Amino acid sequence: MTIASTTQLICFAALSITLVVGAFGVVLLPNIVYSAFLLAGVFLSVSGLYLLLNASFVAAAQILVYVGAVNVLILFAIMLVNKREDLSAIPGLALRRVLSAAVCGGLFLLLVRVAFTTPWALPGPASIGEEATARIGEHLFSDYLLPFELASVLLLMAMIGAIVLARRDVYTSDVITGEPADQGLIEKARTPLLTSKP
Amino acid sequence: MVTTTGGLDLQASFETTLEGIGLSPGMAHLLWLPLPMVLVLVAAVVGVLVNVWLERKISAAVQQRIGPEYAGALGILQPMADGLKLVFKEDIIPARADGLLFTLGPVLVLIPVILSWLVVPFGQNLLISNVGIGIFLWIALSSIQPIGLLMSGYASNNKYSLLGGLRAAAQSISYEIPLALAVLAVVMMSNSLSTVDIVNQQNGAGIFSWNIWRQPVGFVIFWICALAECERLPFDLPEAEEELVAGYQTEYAGMKFALFYLGSYINLVLSALLVSVLYLGGWGFPLPIEWLAGWLGQSVDAAPVQVIAASVGIVMTVLKAYLLVFLAILLRWSVPRVRIDQLLNLGWKFLLPIGLVNLLVTAGLKLAFPGAFGG
């Protein structure tokens, strides 16, 4: 066994252990902040696995999108509503836990069976290394163009939705019927405290 | 690994020497691996010490003081004294704080910054690893930092810390996007994400082919965003003293505080280095070194010329980076702090559209003038 393959094996073992333990922590820990931080660890281990598979661009994109954007936003949301209170007791919690564990276990067994019955082609296709970035770009703009464009339209819709929700000067009447619209949930623009005083 | 030719290749000569005395190629590679890493780590820390000294001296000059002058000649040992003081301070974890996250936060802030030095080139072969995704790796790594800031802000169990952490994360997310757009325009011109290729594409005609002439808008956007990412003064809201005591650093003392301190200064040097790589021709001398060698009648491949060229390259990279650091320090001591709404407005309503337009114009120019804009 060469030094390179030994290193790879050790890295794979360490990453897998971090991944599995971290994922269990995300689901099982009662403290939601710990869960969110562990989720970042899980995403980082996944990107490490991508690196081991010679997919460096996918690994960096994984870090940028999942750790840098998704996870930070999750943490942000948790910390903005930083209430230190226990969740109210749910009736039949033990039964719910058993049921969800059974569903997850069943799904896991199914995946294990698929993994063992599928005839994997070994060894897989040769890695193309640094060419991968260019290849991904070519695929995105040729045979995967439709999903790519659909995703961008979806993002645009989400962005417009976010802007509409966050804007303060909203319509006071319904555009179609002309009736006054209920603005109860939307925060009104406030005049500054200092300028309104004489 | 992208294989490159030309220039001084220390790795190849080191490994050939070791194989010459009877070691296996694998063993020689294993012995080589830690050397550049340690060297870059030392360079980063020395860079921080120089930076702290510059900050003290330049701020003193701006305010017509003398600054440190008794610790060594011109106070040059003052940063060492600062560092030693931090090492010997008591390591305090507040009683109601979350000890684990409190300790992990500063580490998570520092590690991505140091890892990013992986892609900083000081010469054709003088970098730790010429990874193909180069500059994208830096952008990805720098997006881990806000998690460390949020973690330390949350774990301190202090409202100022929490607010500071949230501000730091908001700022970092907002300015990452125009930063990435500015980088994308440069990447489009050089057809590569690798930092070495980006520098090589700029070094055809010395100072006139540097990206700053072709990407002036991108340069300004990148520099503003880099300052915001480093939380330097016009944008140091996460630790605004008048509002938040010291932001996420409020509860930290001793070595944990020193990690934040190191992280922010290493990040400043790193940003300055990357500005010089992306826009100021990296290791390139204002006149191409090949022309100089040609006028002096020397071959570029001769060993002494290669050594001199590599040294000039390192000096040029560091010189450009420290010119930018000087600019950043001068800005810090002469510009007032922006408000948080001004900061977010600048990021989202000004820099982001300008960055998009810059990208579009670059694409158009690249199609129209493939010779000048890297076809």
Boltz contact constraints between the chains, C-beta under 6 A:
constraints:
  - contact:
      token1: [A, 3]
      token2: [B, 26]
      max_distance: 6.0
  - contact:
      token1: [A, 40]
      token2: [B, 147]
      max_distance: 6.0
  - contact:
      token1: [A, 56]
      token2: [B, 133]
      max_distance: 6.0
  - contact:
      token1: [A, 57]
      token2: [B, 133]
      max_distance: 6.0
  - contact:
      token1: [A, 60]
      token2: [B, 133]
      max_distance: 6.0
  - contact:
      token1: [A, 60]
      token2: [B, 136]
      max_distance: 6.0
  - contact:
      token1: [A, 60]
      token2: [B, 137]
      max_distance: 6.0
  - contact:
      token1: [A, 60]
      token2: [B, 140]
      max_distance: 6.0
  - contact:
      token1: [A, 63]
      token2: [B, 140]
      max_distance: 6.0
  - contact:
      token1: [A, 64]
      token2: [B, 140]
      max_distance: 6.0
  - contact:
      token1: [A, 64]
      token2: [B, 143]
      max_distance: 6.0
  - contact:
      token1: [A, 67]
      token2: [B, 144]
      max_distance: 6.0
  - contact:
      token1: [A, 68]
      token2: [B, 143]
      max_distance: 6.0
  - contact:
      token1: [A, 72]
      token2: [B, 146]
      max_distance: 6.0
  - contact:
      token1: [A, 72]
      token2: [B, 169]
      max_distance: 6.0
  - contact:
      token1: [A, 75]
      token2: [B, 150]
      max_distance: 6.0
  - contact:
      token1: [A, 130]
      token2: [B, 132]
      max_distance: 6.0
